[in-house]
Amino acid sequence: MTIAAVGCGGGSSGPKVANVKAGDMPESAEWTGVYYSPLYGYIHLVQQGNSVSGKWQRPDKSRWADVHGEVTGNLFKFGWTEYAVGVIGPGAKVTGRGYMVYARPAGTNVDDNVAGQIGKGESELGGEIDGVKQRNVNPDPDSIGGSSPTEVGGGDWDGDSKEKGTPESPAPPPP
């Protein structure tokens, strides 16, 4: 699916804003679901009212992102924050904005999909984002990343949770 978008941000120095119009959602379609993207991996989205939240994790597991925004019909405009796993410093976190348009191809027994763009900072335009909605897969955004930006998966070694019980004495080495 190809989406045409035109930047209109008052010159090249301002943020680029997508010039896309919302349409109707296909019959019985909903934003809640899991979408597979070759670049962004599995994108888990959950809709509550006009708000959609979710996460994605890159296929190589090097980065994961939080996504939050509003939907109008088949148009989802969102902000995102992507975290690099195991990275500390300025490159550990990138933010931006974007949009996706929900569509159903013509034909029978077809998979719904989303397509749009994401930009860095306040720009909605930049790179392409797309995904195919996975059938019979429930979203589980909590399975991606950590519970906070400082906890990017791999346990809560830096949290207050401690193992319960009495520590065991070390066992002697075998003879």
Buried (B, 14 or more C-beta within 10 A) or exposed (E): EEBEBEBEBEEEEEBBBBEBEBEEBBEEBEBBBBBBBEEBBBBBBBBEEEEBBBBBBBEEEEBBBBBEBEBEEBBBBBBBBBBBBEEEEEEBBBEBBBBBBBBBEEEEEEEBBBBBBBBBEBBBBBEBBBBBBBEEEEBEBEEBBBEEEEBBBEEEEEEEEEEEEEEEEEEEEEE
